[in-house]
Amino acid sequence: MIVYLEVRTSQRNEMVNIGHQVRDAVRASGVTDGVVHLWSMHTTCALTVNESADPDVARDMVWKIGDLVPHNEAEYRHAEGNSDSHVKTSLFGPGLTLLIHGGDIILGTWQGVFLAEWDGPRRRRVAVRISS
């Protein structure tokens, strides 16, 4: 069975911690040991695991990716004006697989699950498949 998480973003580029939503979906599934697959339903936002204890890490990630892949480049051909968003998404990737043990996702002490928004603000959907 697949469920969908809805995530509202508020900035063009940001990382939104969705760990609590993933944990809620895992708990609701009743699966105690298995995997959870997450898939972004969009081509301009991605999923990643990174530090969630210090919000400056997410800010630094957004800044550095923006520095590496600027919004406006003369060579971009995509008419919508969001070519950078597609590149950033490809660098991060649209999917994640996390392990489940004891009815919860396994993450390191400082790790969190993030939706990386590169073309917001928008309402995003993440497909979630939980397997035992």
MODELLER restraints for C-alpha pairs under 7 A, 6 or more apart:
rsr = mdl.restraints
at = mdl.atoms
rsr.add(forms.Gaussian(group=physical.xy_distance, feature=features.Distance(at['CA:1:A'], at['CA:129:A']), mean=6.25, stdev=0.5))
rsr.add(forms.Gaussian(group=physical.xy_distance, feature=features.Distance(at['CA:2:A'], at['CA:127:A']), mean=6.44, stdev=0.5))
rsr.add(forms.Gaussian(group=physical.xy_distance, feature=features.Distance(at['CA:2:A'], at['CA:128:A']), mean=5.47, stdev=0.5))
rsr.add(forms.Gaussian(group=physical.xy_distance, feature=features.Distance(at['CA:2:A'], at['CA:129:A']), mean=4.85, stdev=0.5))
rsr.add(forms.Gaussian(group=physical.xy_distance, feature=features.Distance(at['CA:3:A'], at['CA:127:A']), mean=5.91, stdev=0.5))
rsr.add(forms.Gaussian(group=physical.xy_distance, feature=features.Distance(at['CA:3:A'], at['CA:128:A']), mean=5.23, stdev=0.5))
rsr.add(forms.Gaussian(group=physical.xy_distance, feature=features.Distance(at['CA:3:A'], at['CA:129:A']), mean=6.77, stdev=0.5))
rsr.add(forms.Gaussian(group=physical.xy_distance, feature=features.Distance(at['CA:4:A'], at['CA:125:A']), mean=6.20, stdev=0.5))
rsr.add(forms.Gaussian(group=physical.xy_distance, feature=features.Distance(at['CA:4:A'], at['CA:126:A']), mean=5.46, stdev=0.5))
rsr.add(forms.Gaussian(group=physical.xy_distance, feature=features.Distance(at['CA:4:A'], at['CA:127:A']), mean=4.60, stdev=0.5))
rsr.add(forms.Gaussian(group=physical.xy_distance, feature=features.Distance(at['CA:4:A'], at['CA:128:A']), mean=5.83, stdev=0.5))
rsr.add(forms.Gaussian(group=physical.xy_distance, feature=features.Distance(at['CA:5:A'], at['CA:125:A']), mean=5.54, stdev=0.5))
rsr.add(forms.Gaussian(group=physical.xy_distance, feature=features.Distance(at['CA:5:A'], at['CA:126:A']), mean=5.07, stdev=0.5))
rsr.add(forms.Gaussian(group=physical.xy_distance, feature=features.Distance(at['CA:5:A'], at['CA:127:A']), mean=6.52, stdev=0.5))
rsr.add(forms.Gaussian(group=physical.xy_distance, feature=features.Distance(at['CA:6:A'], at['CA:123:A']), mean=6.87, stdev=0.5))
rsr.add(forms.Gaussian(group=physical.xy_distance, feature=features.Distance(at['CA:6:A'], at['CA:124:A']), mean=5.68, stdev=0.5))
rsr.add(forms.Gaussian(group=physical.xy_distance, feature=features.Distance(at['CA:6:A'], at['CA:125:A']), mean=4.76, stdev=0.5))
rsr.add(forms.Gaussian(group=physical.xy_distance, feature=features.Distance(at['CA:6:A'], at['CA:126:A']), mean=6.62, stdev=0.5))
rsr.add(forms.Gaussian(group=physical.xy_distance, feature=features.Distance(at['CA:7:A'], at['CA:123:A']), mean=5.74, stdev=0.5))
rsr.add(forms.Gaussian(group=physical.xy_distance, feature=features.Distance(at['CA:7:A'], at['CA:124:A']), mean=4.99, stdev=0.5))
rsr.add(forms.Gaussian(group=physical.xy_distance, feature=features.Distance(at['CA:7:A'], at['CA:125:A']), mean=6.25, stdev=0.5))
rsr.add(forms.Gaussian(group=physical.xy_distance, feature=features.Distance(at['CA:8:A'], at['CA:122:A']), mean=5.91, stdev=0.5))
rsr.add(forms.Gaussian(group=physical.xy_distance, feature=features.Distance(at['CA:8:A'], at['CA:123:A']), mean=4.45, stdev=0.5))
rsr.add(forms.Gaussian(group=physical.xy_distance, feature=features.Distance(at['CA:8:A'], at['CA:124:A']), mean=6.12, stdev=0.5))
rsr.add(forms.Gaussian(group=physical.xy_distance, feature=features.Distance(at['CA:9:A'], at['CA:120:A']), mean=6.23, stdev=0.5))
rsr.add(forms.Gaussian(group=physical.xy_distance, feature=features.Distance(at['CA:9:A'], at['CA:121:A']), mean=4.92, stdev=0.5))
rsr.add(forms.Gaussian(group=physical.xy_distance, feature=features.Distance(at['CA:9:A'], at['CA:122:A']), mean=5.38, stdev=0.5))
rsr.add(forms.Gaussian(group=physical.xy_distance, feature=features.Distance(at['CA:9:A'], at['CA:123:A']), mean=6.33, stdev=0.5))
rsr.add(forms.Gaussian(group=physical.xy_distance, feature=features.Distance(at['CA:10:A'], at['CA:120:A']), mean=6.59, stdev=0.5))
rsr.add(forms.Gaussian(group=physical.xy_distance, feature=features.Distance(at['CA:10:A'], at['CA:121:A']), mean=4.57, stdev=0.5))
rsr.add(forms.Gaussian(group=physical.xy_distance, feature=features.Distance(at['CA:11:A'], at['CA:120:A']), mean=5.33, stdev=0.5))
rsr.add(forms.Gaussian(group=physical.xy_distance, feature=features.Distance(at['CA:11:A'], at['CA:121:A']), mean=4.79, stdev=0.5))
rsr.add(forms.Gaussian(group=physical.xy_distance, feature=features.Distance(at['CA:12:A'], at['CA:117:A']), mean=6.78, stdev=0.5))
rsr.add(forms.Gaussian(group=physical.xy_distance, feature=features.Distance(at['CA:12:A'], at['CA:118:A']), mean=5.77, stdev=0.5))
rsr.add(forms.Gaussian(group=physical.xy_distance, feature=features.Distance(at['CA:12:A'], at['CA:119:A']), mean=4.90, stdev=0.5))
rsr.add(forms.Gaussian(group=physical.xy_distance, feature=features.Distance(at['CA:12:A'], at['CA:120:A']), mean=3.86, stdev=0.5))
rsr.add(forms.Gaussian(group=physical.xy_distance, feature=features.Distance(at['CA:12:A'], at['CA:121:A']), mean=5.30, stdev=0.5))
rsr.add(forms.Gaussian(group=physical.xy_distance, feature=features.Distance(at['CA:13:A'], at['CA:62:A']), mean=6.48, stdev=0.5))
rsr.add(forms.Gaussian(group=physical.xy_distance, feature=features.Distance(at['CA:13:A'], at['CA:117:A']), mean=5.21, stdev=0.5))
rsr.add(forms.Gaussian(group=physical.xy_distance, feature=features.Distance(at['CA:13:A'], at['CA:118:A']), mean=4.52, stdev=0.5))
rsr.add(forms.Gaussian(group=physical.xy_distance, feature=features.Distance(at['CA:13:A'], at['CA:119:A']), mean=6.34, stdev=0.5))
rsr.add(forms.Gaussian(group=physical.xy_distance, feature=features.Distance(at['CA:13:A'], at['CA:120:A']), mean=6.45, stdev=0.5))
rsr.add(forms.Gaussian(group=physical.xy_distance, feature=features.Distance(at['CA:14:A'], at['CA:62:A']), mean=6.08, stdev=0.5))
rsr.add(forms.Gaussian(group=physical.xy_distance, feature=features.Distance(at['CA:14:A'], at['CA:116:A']), mean=5.95, stdev=0.5))
rsr.add(forms.Gaussian(group=physical.xy_distance, feature=features.Distance(at['CA:14:A'], at['CA:117:A']), mean=5.15, stdev=0.5))
rsr.add(forms.Gaussian(group=physical.xy_distance, feature=features.Distance(at['CA:14:A'], at['CA:118:A']), mean=6.83, stdev=0.5))
rsr.add(forms.Gaussian(group=physical.xy_distance, feature=features.Distance(at['CA:15:A'], at['CA:58:A']), mean=5.96, stdev=0.5))
rsr.add(forms.Gaussian(group=physical.xy_distance, feature=features.Distance(at['CA:15:A'], at['CA:114:A']), mean=5.87, stdev=0.5))
rsr.add(forms.Gaussian(group=physical.xy_distance, feature=features.Distance(at['CA:15:A'], at['CA:115:A']), mean=5.63, stdev=0.5))
rsr.add(forms.Gaussian(group=physical.xy_distance, feature=features.Distance(at['CA:15:A'], at['CA:116:A']), mean=4.43, stdev=0.5))
rsr.add(forms.Gaussian(group=physical.xy_distance, feature=features.Distance(at['CA:15:A'], at['CA:117:A']), mean=5.99, stdev=0.5))
rsr.add(forms.Gaussian(group=physical.xy_distance, feature=features.Distance(at['CA:16:A'], at['CA:114:A']), mean=5.25, stdev=0.5))
rsr.add(forms.Gaussian(group=physical.xy_distance, feature=features.Distance(at['CA:16:A'], at['CA:115:A']), mean=5.17, stdev=0.5))
rsr.add(forms.Gaussian(group=physical.xy_distance, feature=features.Distance(at['CA:16:A'], at['CA:116:A']), mean=6.43, stdev=0.5))
rsr.add(forms.Gaussian(group=physical.xy_distance, feature=features.Distance(at['CA:17:A'], at['CA:112:A']), mean=6.54, stdev=0.5))
rsr.add(forms.Gaussian(group=physical.xy_distance, feature=features.Distance(at['CA:17:A'], at['CA:113:A']), mean=5.68, stdev=0.5))
rsr.add(forms.Gaussian(group=physical.xy_distance, feature=features.Distance(at['CA:17:A'], at['CA:114:A']), mean=4.42, stdev=0.5))
rsr.add(forms.Gaussian(group=physical.xy_distance, feature=features.Distance(at['CA:17:A'], at['CA:115:A']), mean=6.48, stdev=0.5))
rsr.add(forms.Gaussian(group=physical.xy_distance, feature=features.Distance(at['CA:18:A'], at['CA:113:A']), mean=5.61, stdev=0.5))
rsr.add(forms.Gaussian(group=physical.xy_distance, feature=features.Distance(at['CA:18:A'], at['CA:114:A']), mean=5.44, stdev=0.5))
rsr.add(forms.Gaussian(group=physical.xy_distance, feature=features.Distance(at['CA:18:A'], at['CA:115:A']), mean=6.55, stdev=0.5))
rsr.add(forms.Gaussian(group=physical.xy_distance, feature=features.Distance(at['CA:19:A'], at['CA:112:A']), mean=5.88, stdev=0.5))
rsr.add(forms.Gaussian(group=physical.xy_distance, feature=features.Distance(at['CA:19:A'], at['CA:113:A']), mean=4.77, stdev=0.5))
rsr.add(forms.Gaussian(group=physical.xy_distance, feature=features.Distance(at['CA:19:A'], at['CA:114:A']), mean=6.97, stdev=0.5))
rsr.add(forms.Gaussian(group=physical.xy_distance, feature=features.Distance(at['CA:23:A'], at['CA:104:A']), mean=6.29, stdev=0.5))
rsr.add(forms.Gaussian(group=physical.xy_distance, feature=features.Distance(at['CA:23:A'], at['CA:105:A']), mean=6.49, stdev=0.5))
rsr.add(forms.Gaussian(group=physical.xy_distance, feature=features.Distance(at['CA:26:A'], at['CA:103:A']), mean=6.82, stdev=0.5))
rsr.add(forms.Gaussian(group=physical.xy_distance, feature=features.Distance(at['CA:26:A'], at['CA:104:A']), mean=6.53, stdev=0.5))
rsr.add(forms.Gaussian(group=physical.xy_distance, feature=features.Distance(at['CA:26:A'], at['CA:130:A']), mean=6.98, stdev=0.5))
rsr.add(forms.Gaussian(group=physical.xy_distance, feature=features.Distance(at['CA:27:A'], at['CA:103:A']), mean=6.06, stdev=0.5))
rsr.add(forms.Gaussian(group=physical.xy_distance, feature=features.Distance(at['CA:27:A'], at['CA:104:A']), mean=6.81, stdev=0.5))
rsr.add(forms.Gaussian(group=physical.xy_distance, feature=features.Distance(at['CA:31:A'], at['CA:103:A']), mean=5.94, stdev=0.5))
rsr.add(forms.Gaussian(group=physical.xy_distance, feature=features.Distance(at['CA:31:A'], at['CA:132:A']), mean=6.03, stdev=0.5))
rsr.add(forms.Gaussian(group=physical.xy_distance, feature=features.Distance(at['CA:32:A'], at['CA:100:A']), mean=6.55, stdev=0.5))
rsr.add(forms.Gaussian(group=physical.xy_distance, feature=features.Distance(at['CA:32:A'], at['CA:101:A']), mean=5.69, stdev=0.5))
rsr.add(forms.Gaussian(group=physical.xy_distance, feature=features.Distance(at['CA:32:A'], at['CA:102:A']), mean=4.91, stdev=0.5))
rsr.add(forms.Gaussian(group=physical.xy_distance, feature=features.Distance(at['CA:32:A'], at['CA:103:A']), mean=3.77, stdev=0.5))
rsr.add(forms.Gaussian(group=physical.xy_distance, feature=features.Distance(at['CA:33:A'], at['CA:100:A']), mean=5.02, stdev=0.5))
rsr.add(forms.Gaussian(group=physical.xy_distance, feature=features.Distance(at['CA:33:A'], at['CA:101:A']), mean=4.51, stdev=0.5))
rsr.add(forms.Gaussian(group=physical.xy_distance, feature=features.Distance(at['CA:33:A'], at['CA:102:A']), mean=6.13, stdev=0.5))
rsr.add(forms.Gaussian(group=physical.xy_distance, feature=features.Distance(at['CA:33:A'], at['CA:103:A']), mean=6.38, stdev=0.5))
rsr.add(forms.Gaussian(group=physical.xy_distance, feature=features.Distance(at['CA:33:A'], at['CA:132:A']), mean=5.75, stdev=0.5))
rsr.add(forms.Gaussian(group=physical.xy_distance, feature=features.Distance(at['CA:34:A'], at['CA:99:A']), mean=6.07, stdev=0.5))
rsr.add(forms.Gaussian(group=physical.xy_distance, feature=features.Distance(at['CA:34:A'], at['CA:100:A']), mean=4.92, stdev=0.5))
rsr.add(forms.Gaussian(group=physical.xy_distance, feature=features.Distance(at['CA:34:A'], at['CA:101:A']), mean=6.75, stdev=0.5))
rsr.add(forms.Gaussian(group=physical.xy_distance, feature=features.Distance(at['CA:34:A'], at['CA:131:A']), mean=5.52, stdev=0.5))
rsr.add(forms.Gaussian(group=physical.xy_distance, feature=features.Distance(at['CA:34:A'], at['CA:132:A']), mean=4.06, stdev=0.5))
rsr.add(forms.Gaussian(group=physical.xy_distance, feature=features.Distance(at['CA:35:A'], at['CA:97:A']), mean=6.71, stdev=0.5))
rsr.add(forms.Gaussian(group=physical.xy_distance, feature=features.Distance(at['CA:35:A'], at['CA:98:A']), mean=5.65, stdev=0.5))
rsr.add(forms.Gaussian(group=physical.xy_distance, feature=features.Distance(at['CA:35:A'], at['CA:99:A']), mean=4.56, stdev=0.5))
rsr.add(forms.Gaussian(group=physical.xy_distance, feature=features.Distance(at['CA:35:A'], at['CA:100:A']), mean=5.26, stdev=0.5))
rsr.add(forms.Gaussian(group=physical.xy_distance, feature=features.Distance(at['CA:35:A'], at['CA:130:A']), mean=5.86, stdev=0.5))
rsr.add(forms.Gaussian(group=physical.xy_distance, feature=features.Distance(at['CA:35:A'], at['CA:131:A']), mean=5.39, stdev=0.5))
rsr.add(forms.Gaussian(group=physical.xy_distance, feature=features.Distance(at['CA:35:A'], at['CA:132:A']), mean=6.46, stdev=0.5))
rsr.add(forms.Gaussian(group=physical.xy_distance, feature=features.Distance(at['CA:36:A'], at['CA:97:A']), mean=5.71, stdev=0.5))
rsr.add(forms.Gaussian(group=physical.xy_distance, feature=features.Distance(at['CA:36:A'], at['CA:98:A']), mean=5.30, stdev=0.5))
rsr.add(forms.Gaussian(group=physical.xy_distance, feature=features.Distance(at['CA:36:A'], at['CA:99:A']), mean=6.40, stdev=0.5))
rsr.add(forms.Gaussian(group=physical.xy_distance, feature=features.Distance(at['CA:36:A'], at['CA:100:A']), mean=6.93, stdev=0.5))
rsr.add(forms.Gaussian(group=physical.xy_distance, feature=features.Distance(at['CA:36:A'], at['CA:128:A']), mean=6.77, stdev=0.5))
rsr.add(forms.Gaussian(group=physical.xy_distance, feature=features.Distance(at['CA:36:A'], at['CA:129:A']), mean=5.65, stdev=0.5))
rsr.add(forms.Gaussian(group=physical.xy_distance, feature=features.Distance(at['CA:36:A'], at['CA:130:A']), mean=4.36, stdev=0.5))
rsr.add(forms.Gaussian(group=physical.xy_distance, feature=features.Distance(at['CA:36:A'], at['CA:131:A']), mean=6.35, stdev=0.5))
rsr.add(forms.Gaussian(group=physical.xy_distance, feature=features.Distance(at['CA:37:A'], at['CA:96:A']), mean=5.88, stdev=0.5))
rsr.add(forms.Gaussian(group=physical.xy_distance, feature=features.Distance(at['CA:37:A'], at['CA:97:A']), mean=4.50, stdev=0.5))
rsr.add(forms.Gaussian(group=physical.xy_distance, feature=features.Distance(at['CA:37:A'], at['CA:98:A']), mean=6.53, stdev=0.5))
rsr.add(forms.Gaussian(group=physical.xy_distance, feature=features.Distance(at['CA:37:A'], at['CA:128:A']), mean=5.69, stdev=0.5))
rsr.add(forms.Gaussian(group=physical.xy_distance, feature=features.Distance(at['CA:37:A'], at['CA:129:A']), mean=5.08, stdev=0.5))
rsr.add(forms.Gaussian(group=physical.xy_distance, feature=features.Distance(at['CA:37:A'], at['CA:130:A']), mean=6.32, stdev=0.5))
rsr.add(forms.Gaussian(group=physical.xy_distance, feature=features.Distance(at['CA:38:A'], at['CA:95:A']), mean=5.44, stdev=0.5))
rsr.add(forms.Gaussian(group=physical.xy_distance, feature=features.Distance(at['CA:38:A'], at['CA:96:A']), mean=5.14, stdev=0.5))
rsr.add(forms.Gaussian(group=physical.xy_distance, feature=features.Distance(at['CA:38:A'], at['CA:97:A']), mean=6.25, stdev=0.5))
rsr.add(forms.Gaussian(group=physical.xy_distance, feature=features.Distance(at['CA:38:A'], at['CA:126:A']), mean=6.43, stdev=0.5))
rsr.add(forms.Gaussian(group=physical.xy_distance, feature=features.Distance(at['CA:38:A'], at['CA:127:A']), mean=5.66, stdev=0.5))
rsr.add(forms.Gaussian(group=physical.xy_distance, feature=features.Distance(at['CA:38:A'], at['CA:128:A']), mean=4.78, stdev=0.5))
rsr.add(forms.Gaussian(group=physical.xy_distance, feature=features.Distance(at['CA:38:A'], at['CA:129:A']), mean=6.66, stdev=0.5))
rsr.add(forms.Gaussian(group=physical.xy_distance, feature=features.Distance(at['CA:39:A'], at['CA:94:A']), mean=5.78, stdev=0.5))
rsr.add(forms.Gaussian(group=physical.xy_distance, feature=features.Distance(at['CA:39:A'], at['CA:95:A']), mean=4.43, stdev=0.5))
rsr.add(forms.Gaussian(group=physical.xy_distance, feature=features.Distance(at['CA:39:A'], at['CA:96:A']), mean=6.68, stdev=0.5))
rsr.add(forms.Gaussian(group=physical.xy_distance, feature=features.Distance(at['CA:39:A'], at['CA:126:A']), mean=5.44, stdev=0.5))
rsr.add(forms.Gaussian(group=physical.xy_distance, feature=features.Distance(at['CA:39:A'], at['CA:127:A']), mean=5.03, stdev=0.5))
rsr.add(forms.Gaussian(group=physical.xy_distance, feature=features.Distance(at['CA:39:A'], at['CA:128:A']), mean=6.63, stdev=0.5))
rsr.add(forms.Gaussian(group=physical.xy_distance, feature=features.Distance(at['CA:40:A'], at['CA:46:A']), mean=6.22, stdev=0.5))
rsr.add(forms.Gaussian(group=physical.xy_distance, feature=features.Distance(at['CA:40:A'], at['CA:47:A']), mean=6.90, stdev=0.5))
rsr.add(forms.Gaussian(group=physical.xy_distance, feature=features.Distance(at['CA:40:A'], at['CA:94:A']), mean=5.11, stdev=0.5))
rsr.add(forms.Gaussian(group=physical.xy_distance, feature=features.Distance(at['CA:40:A'], at['CA:95:A']), mean=6.24, stdev=0.5))
rsr.add(forms.Gaussian(group=physical.xy_distance, feature=features.Distance(at['CA:40:A'], at['CA:125:A']), mean=6.42, stdev=0.5))
rsr.add(forms.Gaussian(group=physical.xy_distance, feature=features.Distance(at['CA:40:A'], at['CA:126:A']), mean=4.61, stdev=0.5))
rsr.add(forms.Gaussian(group=physical.xy_distance, feature=features.Distance(at['CA:40:A'], at['CA:127:A']), mean=6.41, stdev=0.5))
rsr.add(forms.Gaussian(group=physical.xy_distance, feature=features.Distance(at['CA:41:A'], at['CA:125:A']), mean=5.78, stdev=0.5))
rsr.add(forms.Gaussian(group=physical.xy_distance, feature=features.Distance(at['CA:41:A'], at['CA:126:A']), mean=5.83, stdev=0.5))
rsr.add(forms.Gaussian(group=physical.xy_distance, feature=features.Distance(at['CA:41:A'], at['CA:127:A']), mean=6.90, stdev=0.5))
rsr.add(forms.Gaussian(group=physical.xy_distance, feature=features.Distance(at['CA:43:A'], at['CA:86:A']), mean=6.07, stdev=0.5))
rsr.add(forms.Gaussian(group=physical.xy_distance, feature=features.Distance(at['CA:43:A'], at['CA:89:A']), mean=6.70, stdev=0.5))
rsr.add(forms.Gaussian(group=physical.xy_distance, feature=features.Distance(at['CA:44:A'], at['CA:85:A']), mean=5.01, stdev=0.5))
rsr.add(forms.Gaussian(group=physical.xy_distance, feature=features.Distance(at['CA:44:A'], at['CA:86:A']), mean=5.06, stdev=0.5))
rsr.add(forms.Gaussian(group=physical.xy_distance, feature=features.Distance(at['CA:44:A'], at['CA:89:A']), mean=5.59, stdev=0.5))
rsr.add(forms.Gaussian(group=physical.xy_distance, feature=features.Distance(at['CA:44:A'], at['CA:117:A']), mean=6.98, stdev=0.5))
rsr.add(forms.Gaussian(group=physical.xy_distance, feature=features.Distance(at['CA:44:A'], at['CA:118:A']), mean=5.69, stdev=0.5))
rsr.add(forms.Gaussian(group=physical.xy_distance, feature=features.Distance(at['CA:44:A'], at['CA:119:A']), mean=5.88, stdev=0.5))
rsr.add(forms.Gaussian(group=physical.xy_distance, feature=features.Distance(at['CA:45:A'], at['CA:89:A']), mean=5.42, stdev=0.5))
rsr.add(forms.Gaussian(group=physical.xy_distance, feature=features.Distance(at['CA:45:A'], at['CA:115:A']), mean=6.87, stdev=0.5))
rsr.add(forms.Gaussian(group=physical.xy_distance, feature=features.Distance(at['CA:45:A'], at['CA:116:A']), mean=5.43, stdev=0.5))
rsr.add(forms.Gaussian(group=physical.xy_distance, feature=features.Distance(at['CA:45:A'], at['CA:117:A']), mean=4.61, stdev=0.5))
rsr.add(forms.Gaussian(group=physical.xy_distance, feature=features.Distance(at['CA:45:A'], at['CA:118:A']), mean=5.46, stdev=0.5))
rsr.add(forms.Gaussian(group=physical.xy_distance, feature=features.Distance(at['CA:46:A'], at['CA:89:A']), mean=5.03, stdev=0.5))
rsr.add(forms.Gaussian(group=physical.xy_distance, feature=features.Distance(at['CA:46:A'], at['CA:92:A']), mean=5.93, stdev=0.5))
rsr.add(forms.Gaussian(group=physical.xy_distance, feature=features.Distance(at['CA:46:A'], at['CA:93:A']), mean=5.46, stdev=0.5))
rsr.add(forms.Gaussian(group=physical.xy_distance, feature=features.Distance(at['CA:46:A'], at['CA:94:A']), mean=4.60, stdev=0.5))
rsr.add(forms.Gaussian(group=physical.xy_distance, feature=features.Distance(at['CA:46:A'], at['CA:115:A']), mean=5.77, stdev=0.5))
rsr.add(forms.Gaussian(group=physical.xy_distance, feature=features.Distance(at['CA:46:A'], at['CA:116:A']), mean=4.95, stdev=0.5))
rsr.add(forms.Gaussian(group=physical.xy_distance, feature=features.Distance(at['CA:46:A'], at['CA:117:A']), mean=6.69, stdev=0.5))
rsr.add(forms.Gaussian(group=physical.xy_distance, feature=features.Distance(at['CA:47:A'], at['CA:92:A']), mean=6.69, stdev=0.5))
rsr.add(forms.Gaussian(group=physical.xy_distance, feature=features.Distance(at['CA:47:A'], at['CA:93:A']), mean=6.32, stdev=0.5))
rsr.add(forms.Gaussian(group=physical.xy_distance, feature=features.Distance(at['CA:47:A'], at['CA:94:A']), mean=5.57, stdev=0.5))
rsr.add(forms.Gaussian(group=physical.xy_distance, feature=features.Distance(at['CA:47:A'], at['CA:95:A']), mean=5.85, stdev=0.5))
rsr.add(forms.Gaussian(group=physical.xy_distance, feature=features.Distance(at['CA:47:A'], at['CA:96:A']), mean=6.48, stdev=0.5))
rsr.add(forms.Gaussian(group=physical.xy_distance, feature=features.Distance(at['CA:47:A'], at['CA:114:A']), mean=5.71, stdev=0.5))
rsr.add(forms.Gaussian(group=physical.xy_distance, feature=features.Distance(at['CA:47:A'], at['CA:115:A']), mean=4.71, stdev=0.5))
rsr.add(forms.Gaussian(group=physical.xy_distance, feature=features.Distance(at['CA:47:A'], at['CA:116:A']), mean=5.77, stdev=0.5))
rsr.add(forms.Gaussian(group=physical.xy_distance, feature=features.Distance(at['CA:48:A'], at['CA:92:A']), mean=6.58, stdev=0.5))
rsr.add(forms.Gaussian(group=physical.xy_distance, feature=features.Distance(at['CA:48:A'], at['CA:96:A']), mean=6.88, stdev=0.5))
rsr.add(forms.Gaussian(group=physical.xy_distance, feature=features.Distance(at['CA:48:A'], at['CA:113:A']), mean=6.07, stdev=0.5))
rsr.add(forms.Gaussian(group=physical.xy_distance, feature=features.Distance(at['CA:48:A'], at['CA:114:A']), mean=5.34, stdev=0.5))
rsr.add(forms.Gaussian(group=physical.xy_distance, feature=features.Distance(at['CA:48:A'], at['CA:115:A']), mean=6.62, stdev=0.5))
rsr.add(forms.Gaussian(group=physical.xy_distance, feature=features.Distance(at['CA:49:A'], at['CA:111:A']), mean=6.37, stdev=0.5))
rsr.add(forms.Gaussian(group=physical.xy_distance, feature=features.Distance(at['CA:49:A'], at['CA:112:A']), mean=5.58, stdev=0.5))
rsr.add(forms.Gaussian(group=physical.xy_distance, feature=features.Distance(at['CA:49:A'], at['CA:113:A']), mean=4.71, stdev=0.5))
rsr.add(forms.Gaussian(group=physical.xy_distance, feature=features.Distance(at['CA:49:A'], at['CA:114:A']), mean=6.00, stdev=0.5))
rsr.add(forms.Gaussian(group=physical.xy_distance, feature=features.Distance(at['CA:50:A'], at['CA:111:A']), mean=5.24, stdev=0.5))
rsr.add(forms.Gaussian(group=physical.xy_distance, feature=features.Distance(at['CA:50:A'], at['CA:112:A']), mean=5.60, stdev=0.5))
rsr.add(forms.Gaussian(group=physical.xy_distance, feature=features.Distance(at['CA:50:A'], at['CA:113:A']), mean=6.77, stdev=0.5))
rsr.add(forms.Gaussian(group=physical.xy_distance, feature=features.Distance(at['CA:51:A'], at['CA:57:A']), mean=6.48, stdev=0.5))
rsr.add(forms.Gaussian(group=physical.xy_distance, feature=features.Distance(at['CA:51:A'], at['CA:110:A']), mean=5.12, stdev=0.5))
rsr.add(forms.Gaussian(group=physical.xy_distance, feature=features.Distance(at['CA:51:A'], at['CA:111:A']), mean=4.53, stdev=0.5))
rsr.add(forms.Gaussian(group=physical.xy_distance, feature=features.Distance(at['CA:51:A'], at['CA:112:A']), mean=5.76, stdev=0.5))
rsr.add(forms.Gaussian(group=physical.xy_distance, feature=features.Distance(at['CA:52:A'], at['CA:110:A']), mean=5.84, stdev=0.5))
rsr.add(forms.Gaussian(group=physical.xy_distance, feature=features.Distance(at['CA:52:A'], at['CA:111:A']), mean=5.52, stdev=0.5))
rsr.add(forms.Gaussian(group=physical.xy_distance, feature=features.Distance(at['CA:52:A'], at['CA:112:A']), mean=4.86, stdev=0.5))
rsr.add(forms.Gaussian(group=physical.xy_distance, feature=features.Distance(at['CA:53:A'], at['CA:110:A']), mean=5.56, stdev=0.5))
rsr.add(forms.Gaussian(group=physical.xy_distance, feature=features.Distance(at['CA:69:A'], at['CA:84:A']), mean=6.01, stdev=0.5))
rsr.add(forms.Gaussian(group=physical.xy_distance, feature=features.Distance(at['CA:69:A'], at['CA:88:A']), mean=6.97, stdev=0.5))
rsr.add(forms.Gaussian(group=physical.xy_distance, feature=features.Distance(at['CA:70:A'], at['CA:84:A']), mean=6.42, stdev=0.5))
rsr.add(forms.Gaussian(group=physical.xy_distance, feature=features.Distance(at['CA:71:A'], at['CA:84:A']), mean=5.33, stdev=0.5))
rsr.add(forms.Gaussian(group=physical.xy_distance, feature=features.Distance(at['CA:76:A'], at['CA:83:A']), mean=6.30, stdev=0.5))
rsr.add(forms.Gaussian(group=physical.xy_distance, feature=features.Distance(at['CA:82:A'], at['CA:119:A']), mean=6.88, stdev=0.5))
rsr.add(forms.Gaussian(group=physical.xy_distance, feature=features.Distance(at['CA:85:A'], at['CA:118:A']), mean=4.86, stdev=0.5))
rsr.add(forms.Gaussian(group=physical.xy_distance, feature=features.Distance(at['CA:85:A'], at['CA:119:A']), mean=5.81, stdev=0.5))
rsr.add(forms.Gaussian(group=physical.xy_distance, feature=features.Distance(at['CA:88:A'], at['CA:118:A']), mean=6.94, stdev=0.5))
rsr.add(forms.Gaussian(group=physical.xy_distance, feature=features.Distance(at['CA:98:A'], at['CA:105:A']), mean=6.51, stdev=0.5))
rsr.add(forms.Gaussian(group=physical.xy_distance, feature=features.Distance(at['CA:98:A'], at['CA:106:A']), mean=6.96, stdev=0.5))
rsr.add(forms.Gaussian(group=physical.xy_distance, feature=features.Distance(at['CA:99:A'], at['CA:105:A']), mean=5.66, stdev=0.5))
rsr.add(forms.Gaussian(group=physical.xy_distance, feature=features.Distance(at['CA:99:A'], at['CA:106:A']), mean=5.54, stdev=0.5))
rsr.add(forms.Gaussian(group=physical.xy_distance, feature=features.Distance(at['CA:100:A'], at['CA:106:A']), mean=5.80, stdev=0.5))
